[in-house]
Amino acid sequence: MKPIEFMNPTHFFAEISQDRLKADNGTAGLELPLDRMPDGRLTDACRNNLTLQLQRFIDRKSWKPRPRIFCAIGARGVSLRRLSLPMASSEELARLLPLQIEREFPLHPDQLAWGWQALSDGKATSGASNGKQELLVAAVKKDSLEEYASIFSKCGATPVFTLAALARSYVCPQPPGSYAVLAIERNYSELITIESGAPVAVRVLSWGLENLSNAQQAGSRDILGQPAVLPGQSTGEASFGGVGGASRSGASAVEPLAALINGQAVGRRIYLVGAAHLPEDFDFANQLTGRLGNGAVCQTVEIALGQSGSAAILGLQRIVERENGWPSLVLQAKQTNGKAARLAHEAPLKWAALALGLLLLALALPYAEALLLKTHLAHKLAAIKTDQSRLATMDRELDFLEYLQQNEPPYLDALLVLAKAAPPGTRFDSVTMSRRGEIALRGSLHDGQQVADLRSKLIDSGFFESVGIEEQTPTPDRQKVNVRMNAQWKPLDKRKAPSLESNRKPAETGRGPNPPPSAAAPNNAVPTPPARPPAPKSGKE
């Protein structure tokens, strides 16, 4: 059985062209031909076949919400307009837009399926007058979309229409500024120009892969994979893209396409979608770039197509992922038939039935929970009683660990306070600590001022009760001062816990003016002999 019959996804994707409808649900794809009457509408047999096949593909369950199907339609018959309107709220804008569309388009807004997109994010632009905002409006005849909307509604899905050309731009790089995306189909091409992330023009060009195939010489390989041999010529001549006339003919077939593009504003780069169907020995991008007179550079976009094999569907999937689940430009057609009214009338009944079902479920849930969880709760109670016998042992072990924590000597804390208080360049030859809190250390510092600073910092730390300097003598070279100090840390309830953050200032150098003798050392310390003036350094004071 197909995975879709189990998953029943809430999002589907489709592309509708002139002769094909492609659909994708993320795990499976569907492709159906479209048969049209002379006026462009679908034949009755085609419409019935589409409804039957899509119903099987969507497979909507009555107890699940209606899924959305994001549809990318072709650019044929689509018009884009940039409108400048006064700054207004959403309600006022909904009233102003139909009036402005009636002025810009030849048809009444009720006869159009249209959508709009803000180009200035609700802010006044420099190009507009004071209090103006720029909007992009896309419109197409409503008849062309109502037919597809009716088919999708019968299949139990809610359609959301957008432009296939805009969806393809999401599978291409999106550089800043202006660029274009050219999608090459079998007998036509679609060109869309993007500026600052928004479409400004979309056109259908009467050139496709068949034009390139028809221009090949005898013996060349057909662009669509079929051999093409002209009368009187053999198949042993050079293939398409090799030496001979085939390559020159294929290159000349690009000239009509270049002539159609040269009259358009496409920016500095054109991304080609659908050129992967071309032979590898024919560099279509370079051929087209060489024949464009507007300086644009063509680049083929290599993409891994999904189950449906459609770049537009792949772009729709990326739009839903990036744009919070909704395209930025949606073509909407107002529903005026009786089916929409009937569906709107049935919706409250479905919600009422759902609310009643939830109420009954809420009333029955406590009784069902008691029956289902009775065995589980019995096992839980037995486990709790078993654990209660272990609580006494755990309490004794916890008391012992807390006693160890409170009575263990704070050796590491004392070393941390000493390390934070020591100035740069300090050297400790020995540090002795006892369980009674007595500390004796011996080392060397730069001068007597650093010795006094070290003692002051140790006292100010709040960790030591007393700090004394037993001996302070200069080294024979008069470069450092040897010192012996002792200290006594405070009891646990009086001493301050040290912090790991450094309290040393970035600009502190460890040097400073010599303090008066009374502040440099305590009464029982040896006075510091006068320091020898330092030797002059070259280039520095």
N, C-alpha and C positions, 0 to 999 in steps of 0.2 A: 504494500500500500504506500502511496506517496506520503512524504513527510508533512505536506501541507494539510492533509486530512486530520493530522493530530495537532499540529501547531495552531492552525487557524489564526494567522497573524492579523494585527489590527491595521497595518499599512501595506498597501500595494502600490506599484509603480507601473505606468504605461506610457507609451509613445504612440501618437496617432499621426501617420503621414498620409499621403494621397492614396497609396495602394497597400499599406500594411498597418496592422495594430500589433504592437509588441507589449507584453506584460511580464512583470517579474514580482516575486514575493520574497526574494532573498535566498530561497533554496531551489526554486524551480522557475522556468520561463515558459512563455506561451507566445506563439506568433501566428496570426491569422490574416488571410488576404481580405482586402476590401474591394467590393464590386460596387461601382457607382453608376447612377443614371446620368444622362447628358447634363442635367442641371446641377450635378455634383452631390446629390443626396444618395444615401445608401439604398440599394435594392432591398425589397422585402425579404428575399431569401438570405441575403448577407446579414440583414439585421437580426433575423431569427437565429442564424447560425452563431453570430456574435453573442447573443443573449444566452444561448444554450452552453456554449463553450466557457464563457466567463462565469456563469453560475457554477459550473463544475470546478473551475479554477479557484474562485473565491471561497466557495463552500461555506457560506455564512451560517452559523448556528443561531436559532431564534432566541436563545437565552443569552447571547452575547451582544454587545453594542455593535452598531453598524461600523464596519471598517472604512477608513479613508483610502481612496485610490488617487494618487497624485498623477495627473495626466499632462504630458508635454505635447502641445499641438504645434503643427508646422507654422511657418511665418506667412503662408499664403493668405492674403486678405487682412493681415494684421497691420494696424497703423499706430505709430508712436508720436506723441505730441508732448512738448515741454510747456507747461503752463505756469504763469506767475500770478499768484493769488494773495490777497491780504492775509496777514496773520490772523488765525481764527482758531476756535476750539474745535474738537472733533465733531460736535453736533452741527455747528455752523458750517464747517467744511463739507459735511455730507449734503447740505442744502446748496452750497455754492458750486460744487463740482458739476452736477448735472446741467446747471445753467451755462457754465463755461464749455462743457462738452458739446452742448447743443450749438454753440457758436462755432466751435472748431471743426466739428465733423459734419458731413452732409446728412447723416441720419439722426433721428431722434434718439436720446439716451435709452428709451424703452426698447428700441430695436437693436441695441448694441449690448454685447457682453464686454464689460470694461473693468479695468482695475487701475490703481494708481500707487505710486511710490514717492515718498518724500526724498528730494535730492539735497536738501539743506539741513536735515535733522531738526526741522522746526525753528531754525534761526534765519534771520534776515541775511541775505547774501549781498556782497558788494556790488554785483551786477544789477540788482533790483533796486527799486526805489524804497523809500523808508517803509518799514512794516510789511515787506513782501516775503513770500516763501516760494521756492521753486518745487514743482511737482512734475512727475513723469506719468503720463496717462497712456495706457495701451488699450486698444479697442478692436473688436472684430464683430461681424454680424452675429446676432444671437442665434439665428437658425443653424449656423454651423456647429454650435456647441450643444444646443438643446437636444439634438438627436443622440449625441453620445451620453449626455446626462440622463436621458430617459433609459437608455440601455443599462447604464451602471446602477440606476435606482432599482430597476427590475432585478438586478443581480444582488441587491442588498448592500450596496456600497455607496458612499457619499463621495462624488468626484470633486477634485480641486484642480482647476486648470491653470496652467502657466505656459510660458513660451519654451519650446524645445531648444531654440537657439540660445536662450538665456541659461537653460540648464546645462548645455554643453560647455559653457564658459567655465563651469566649476570643475571640469576635468582638465583644464588647461592652467598653466601658470597665470597668475593675476598680478602683473607688474603695475606700478603706479603710472598714472597718466592715461593715455589713449592707446587702445589696441583693438584688434578684430579677431573673430573666430569664423573660419570658413569650413562648413560641413559639406562634404562632397557626397552626393547621393548618386543613384543610377542615372537619372535623366534630368536632374536639377541640382542646384547648390543653394545653401542658405548662408548669408553673410550678416553678422551682427557686429556692431561697433560698440565697444564698452569704453566709457570715460569716467574715471574716478569711481569705479565700482558699479556704475549704473548704465544700462543700455541707452544709447541715444539714437540708433537707427538700426533697422532690420530689413533685409531685402532678400527676395528670391531671384536667383540668377539662372537663366535658361542655358545652363551648361552642366553636364554630368559625366559620369564614367563612360556612358555610351558614346559621347562625342569623341573621346579619346580613342575608344575601340574602333569606331568607324573610320578614323583617320590613318590606321596602320596600313603598311604596304603588304604585299603578298609574302607569305612565309613567316610573318611576325606572329607572336603569340597574342591572342586576344586578351584585353585587359581584364575581362570577366572570366578568364579561364577556358575559353573555347577557341579552337583553331580558326583562323581567318585566312583563307587562300583565295586570291583573286583568279579569274580565268586566265589561263596561259602562263601562270607562274607556279614554280615548284615550292615545296615546303622546305627545301634544303638551304634557303638563304638565311641571312643573319636574323636572329631573333630580336625582339623588341628591346631596345637599349644597347644593342651591340653595334658593330660596324655595318654600314649600309644605309638604305633609305628609311628603315623602320624608325630608327632613333630620330632622324630629322623630321619625319612625319609626325611622331608623337610629340616632339617639341613644338612643331608648328600648330598642333591642335590646342596647345595651351594659350596661344595668342588671343583667341576670342574671349577666353576667361579673363586674361589680363586686361583686355579692352573694357570688359564690363566692370572690373574692379577699379580701374584707373579713374573713373568718374566719381568714386566714392571717397569719403574721408575715413581712412582706416587706421591712422596712427602710424607708429614706427614699426610695428610687428604684426604679422598675421599668423595665427595658429591654425594648422590644417588638421581637421578631424575627418577620418574616413579615407585618408591617403594610404592606410596600411593595406588596402586591397590592391594597390598598385604593385607591379613587379619590383623586386629589389634592385634590378639593374637599371631602372629608370628613376633618376633623381628628380622627382616632381617638384619638390620645394625649391631647388636651385633653378630649375627651368622656369618656374613661375616668378621667382625673384628677379631673374635676369630680364624679364619682359614687362615688369611693372615700372612705370615711369614716375612713381611718387616716392621712391626711396624706401618703401617698406620692405622688410625682410620676412620671408616665409619660413616657418618652422613646423615640421611634422610632429604631432603629439602622439607618442606611443602609450597606449592605455590597455589595461587588461580588462576586457569587457566581461560582464557577468553572464548569467544564464540566458538572458535575452539578446545579448550581442548588440546592445544599443548604448551609445555614448550619452544620449539624452537621459536614459533611465539611470545610468551611473551618476550623472550629474544631479538628478533629482534626489538620489539617496544621500549624496553629500550635502545637498541643500537642507534636507530634513535634519541631518546631524549637526550642521553648523548654525542654522538660522532658527534654533529653538523649535524645530518641528514644523515650520511653516515657510513657504517661499516668500521672498520680498515683494513679488509682483504676481497677483492672482487675478485671473479674469473671472468675474462673477456675472451670472445671468439670473435675473429675478424669475422665480417660478410663478407662472400665472395659470397653470392648468389645474384641474380638479384633483389630480393625484397628489399634488403637494398639499392641498387643503386637507385631503383625507389623511395623509401621513401626519400632518400637524395635529389633527383631531385625535388620532390614535396614540400619539406620544404621551399625553397625560394619563390615558388609561393604562399604558404600560408602566409608567412610573408609579401609579396607584397600586397596581398589582405587585410591583416590586417592593413597595413600602409595606404592604400587607404581609408578604412572604417574610420580610425581615422581622416584622413584629412577631409573627408566629415562631420564628426561629429564636428570637430573644426570649420568649416565654418558655420554650422547651429546652433551651440550652442548660439552665441550672440542673434540671432533672437528668438530662443526658450526661452532663459532666459528672454528677454523683455516681451514676452507674458505671461509667467508663473508667473513672479514676479510683474506684474503691480498692481494687487490688494494688494499684500503685501507691496509694496513701498508706495501706497496711504495711507494705515493705518499708516505706519511709519511716513510719513510727517505730518499727523494729530496729532499724538502723540507728535512730536517735537514742533509743534506750541502750543500745550496745555502746554508743559513744559516750554516754553519761558516765559509765564506769571508768572511763579513761580521763575524766576531767580532773580528778584529784591528783593523779600523777602529773598531769600537765601543769597544774597550779604549782606543785612543789618545784618542778623544773624551772618554771618561769620565775619564781621567787629567788631561786639560786642564781639564775642568770642576771636578774636585776641587782642582786647583792654584789656579784662580780663587777658589774658595770659601774656601780657607785663607788666601789672601794679600790678599783685598779688605779695605780699611779698614772697621772697624765703625762707620760714621757713624751709622746708625740705632740701633744698640745704645747708643752714647754719648748720643744725644738722649733715648732712653727712660730711661736711668738719671738723666739730668739732670732730666727732666720729673717722675719719681717723687720725686726728692729735693727739688725746689723747693716751698717752702711756698705757701699761697694768697696771692694778691696780688703774687707775684713777676713782674717784667717784665724780659725780656732784650732789649736794644737790638741786640746783635749777638753771634753765636756763630761763631767761626772754628776750623776743624779742618784739620789737614794729614795727609798719608799717614804721616808718622812718628809720629803719635799725639799731637801737641801741640794743645791746645785753649786758646783764649783767648775769654773771654766778658765782656761789659759789660752791666750792667743796674742795676736798683734794687730794694731790698727794704724792708721796713717799718722795721727797726731793726737794730742790730748783733747782737742775739741771733739773729735769723733768718739773718744772714750766717754766724755760727759754726755754727748748726744745719745749714745747707746744706753747709758744708765737711765737717762730721762725717759726714753721710749719704753724701756722695760717696766719702769714704775707706772707710766701713763697707760700701759696696756691693761691694767686692772687684773692681771694674772698673778703678779708677784706681790708678796707682802713687804719684802725688804730686798734691796739690791745694794751691795757694797763693793768698793774697789779696794782690794788688799794691797796690790802692788802695781806701780806704773813707772816703768823705766824705759828710756830711749835705747834703741839699738846702737851698736858701735858706729855705724855709718850715719846715724842721725836721720835716717829715712823713715823709720817706723817707731812705734812705741809698743813695747811688750807690756801686757797687762794681765793681772789675775783678779778675778771677780768671784763673788759668791752671792747667792740669792736664795730666797725661801718662798715657795709658792703658797697661795692662800688656800684655806680649806675649800671643800667642794661647794658649800652653800654660799661662799663669799666671792670666789673668783669668777671672773668673766670668761665666757667661752670664746676662744679666738675665732677669727673669721679668715677664710681663705683669700679674700680680696686684698690686694696690695694697697698699702697706704702711702707708698713712696711717690713723691711728685716727679713728673717726667724730667723737670729741669734741675732736680736735686743733684749736686755734685759731691756731697760729702765734705766740702770745705766751708769755712766761714771764719769770721773774725774770732780771735781768741777771747773767751769770756773772762770776766774777772776771776781771780783765784778762788773766791768764795763759791762761785757757781760752777767752776770747772770740775771740782772733785770734793768729796766729803772731807771732814776733819781728819779722819784716820787714813786718808790716801796720801801717797807720796807726791809732793808738788812736781809738776812737769817742768823740766829744765827748759830754758829759752831755746827755741828752735833756730837752727842756723838758716840764714836767708838762702832761699833757693838759687841755684845757678841760673844765669840768664839763658833763655832759649832763643835760637835763631829764628827771626821772622815773627816772633810773638813777644808780647810784654810778659 
